[in-house]
């Protein structure tokens, strides 16, 4: 059965822009994906070589063949540098989950919150999601702060949910935004942020 391929738009905010992942992005992604501070926080093993990054990109691009939206790369406008990736994964018509990673050189600057806001607007209005979730490991306090800034609602801890690359199993802390939250005005940043968000298909 053929699936409709989702077209990712170009998204631009004050400090960043988001575009679709390309295979040629591998060297820039490898720069931070090899860091032990990055992959394990998201559940994947640090890349040991550039070949690992190419395999990751090929896998990410193939997901579009199965109806998944695909990955955005996060580009820092002032530095003209690729600094991370962000996506809606586990997409099934009315629901999806947001996930992201960021180069440690750019942590604690509000950049992932800015990127996530842009993707949330597109996901809720473009993909017409009824439910958007985000999960993080219990010790990832930075992700907890991002969830709070974005207006996600805490739902609980899913015990032994995530199987790590090394065989260990971890709990996942789970949050959500629903279409009632988003369109009902409960997410207080939406209308203000949309004024400066550029979306181009």
C-alpha positions in Angstrom: 0.0 0.0 0.0 1.5 3.4 -1.0 1.6 6.2 1.5 1.4 9.9 1.0 4.8 11.5 1.5 4.7 14.4 3.9 6.4 17.6 2.7 8.5 19.3 5.4 8.2 23.1 5.1 11.1 25.6 5.6 10.6 27.2 9.1 12.3 30.4 10.1 12.4 32.1 13.5 14.4 35.0 15.0 17.7 33.1 15.5 17.3 29.8 13.5 15.8 28.2 10.5 14.7 24.6 10.0 15.0 22.6 6.8 14.8 19.0 5.8 17.7 16.7 6.5 20.1 15.9 3.7 22.7 13.2 3.4 25.3 16.0 2.9 24.6 17.1 6.5 26.6 14.1 7.9 29.9 15.8 8.7 28.1 18.6 10.7 25.9 16.1 12.5 28.9 13.9 13.3 30.6 16.8 15.0 28.1 16.7 18.0 26.7 13.1 17.6 30.1 11.7 18.7 29.8 13.5 22.0 28.9 11.2 25.0 26.8 14.1 26.3 24.3 14.0 23.4 23.2 10.5 22.3 22.7 8.8 25.6 20.3 11.6 26.7 18.1 10.7 23.8 18.7 6.9 24.0 21.2 6.3 21.3 24.9 5.4 21.3 27.4 8.2 20.4 28.6 7.9 16.8 32.0 6.2 16.6 32.6 7.3 13.0 31.2 9.3 10.2 29.8 6.1 8.7 27.5 5.8 11.8 26.2 9.3 10.9 25.6 8.4 7.3 23.7 5.2 8.5 21.6 7.4 10.8 20.7 9.8 8.0 19.8 7.0 5.6 17.6 5.5 8.2 15.9 8.9 9.0 15.3 9.5 5.3 13.8 6.0 4.7 11.3 6.7 7.5 9.5 9.0 5.0 8.7 6.0 2.9 6.5 4.7 5.8 4.5 7.9 6.2 6.7 9.6 8.8 7.3 13.3 8.4 11.1 13.2 8.5 13.7 15.2 10.3 14.4 18.9 10.3 18.0 20.2 10.8 18.3 23.2 13.1 20.5 25.9 11.4 21.9 28.8 13.5 21.5 31.9 11.4 24.2 34.1 12.8 26.8 31.3 13.0 25.7 29.7 9.7 26.0 26.3 11.4 24.0 23.1 11.7 23.5 22.7 15.5 20.9 19.9 15.9 17.9 18.0 14.6 14.2 18.0 15.5 11.3 15.8 14.3 7.8 14.6 14.8 8.2 10.8 15.1 5.8 7.9 15.9 3.3 9.8 13.7 -0.1 8.1 13.2 -2.7 10.4 11.6 -3.9 12.2 14.7 -0.9 11.9 17.0 2.9 12.1 17.2 5.9 12.6 19.4 8.4 15.4 19.3 12.1 14.7 19.7 15.2 16.8 19.4 19.0 16.9 20.0 21.2 19.9 20.1 25.0 20.5 19.9 26.2 21.1 23.5 28.0 24.3 22.4 24.5 25.8 22.0 22.8 24.5 25.2 21.2 26.9 27.7 20.5 29.6 25.1 16.8 28.9 24.5 17.4 27.6 21.0 15.8 24.2 21.3 12.7 25.9 22.8 12.6 28.2 19.8 13.0 25.3 17.4 10.3 23.2 19.2 7.8 26.1 19.2 8.2 26.3 15.4 7.7 22.6 15.0 4.7 22.5 17.4 2.9 25.2 15.4 3.5 23.3 12.2 2.5 19.9 13.8 -0.7 21.2 15.3 -1.8 23.3 12.4 -0.1 21.6 9.4 -0.4 18.0 10.4 -3.6 18.7 12.4 -2.5 16.6 15.4 -4.9 15.9 18.1 -2.2 14.9 20.5 1.5 15.7 20.7 3.7 14.0 23.3 7.2 14.4 24.5 9.2 12.0 26.7 12.5 12.3 28.5 14.5 10.2 31.0 14.0 11.1 34.6 17.5 12.6 35.1 17.3 14.9 32.1 16.4 18.1 33.9 17.1 20.2 30.9 14.4 18.5 28.9 12.0 18.9 31.9 12.6 22.7 31.8 12.0 22.8 28.0 8.7 20.9 28.5 7.6 23.5 31.1 8.5 26.4 28.9 6.5 24.9 26.0 3.4 24.4 28.0 3.3 20.6 27.9 1.1 18.9 30.6 2.9 16.2 32.7 1.1 12.9 32.4 3.2 10.5 34.4 6.2 8.1 34.4 6.1 5.1 32.1 8.2 2.5 33.9 10.7 0.4 31.9 9.5 1.9 28.7 12.8 2.6 26.8 15.3 -0.1 25.8 18.8 1.6 25.5 21.5 0.6 23.1 23.5 -1.1 25.8 20.5 -3.3 26.9 19.5 -1.4 29.9 15.8 -0.3 30.3 14.8 3.1 31.4 11.7 4.9 32.6 10.2 7.7 30.5 8.6 10.8 31.9 5.7 11.7 29.6 4.0 15.0 28.7 1.4 16.0 26.1 -0.2 18.9 24.3 -3.7 18.3 22.9 -5.5 20.3 20.2 -7.8 21.6 22.9 -4.8 23.0 24.8 -3.3 24.5 21.6 -6.4 26.0 20.0 -8.1 26.8 23.3 -5.5 29.3 24.4 -3.9 27.3 27.2 -0.5 27.5 25.5 0.3 31.1 26.2 3.2 31.6 23.8 1.5 30.5 20.6 -0.1 33.6 19.1 2.8 35.8 20.0 5.3 33.4 18.5 3.4 32.9 15.3 3.7 36.6 14.5 7.4 36.1 13.8 7.4 32.6 12.4 7.9 32.2 8.7 6.6 28.9 7.1 7.3 28.1 3.4 6.3 25.0 1.5 
